[in-house]
Amino acid sequence: MVYVQRDEKGRVLRVEHEPFDNMTQSMPANDPEVRTWFASRSLHDHLMSLQHSDLELVRVIEDLVQVLVSRGVMNYTDLPAPARHKLQHRANTRSQVEDLGELVPEDFRLPY
């Protein structure tokens, strides 16, 4: 048995294994609607994880390009112009943020 909260249109908003405030009904855990809700949450969680790792990977790629260029393995100009512009824009933006120093709350600082 699971406990469900629905919105005014009857859509499932929340599913828990224990009763909670604002729950609107209880349902069998194997109910197709409950299984669909859990599947969509799982998909959402996976997509959010991919989005987060994409953001982290961007920084890895920037660092990789910098290392390859600094070691002479490749030239910066070997990259297509749009890629160079994007990398330069990010480097400029990062530099501006670093210049703000303590004005930027810790929650918003970029990981290095």
Stockholm file with secondary structure:
# STOCKHOLM 1.0

chainA/1-112         MVYVQRDEKGRVLRVEHEPFDNMTQSMPANDPEVRTWFASRSLHDHLMSLQHSDLELVRVIEDLVQVLVSRGVMNYTDLPAPARHKLQHRANTRSQVEDLGELVPEDFRLPY
#=GR chainA/1-112 SS CEEEEECTTSCEEEEESSCCTTCCEEECTTCHHHHHHHHHHHHHHHHHHHHHHHHHHHHHHHHHHHHHHHTTSSCGGGSCHHHHHHHHHHHHHHHHHHHHGGGSCGGGCCCC
#=GC SS_cons         CEEEEECTTSCEEEEESSCCTTCCEEECTTCHHHHHHHHHHHHHHHHHHHHHHHHHHHHHHHHHHHHHHHTTSSCGGGSCHHHHHHHHHHHHHHHHHHHHGGGSCGGGCCCC
//
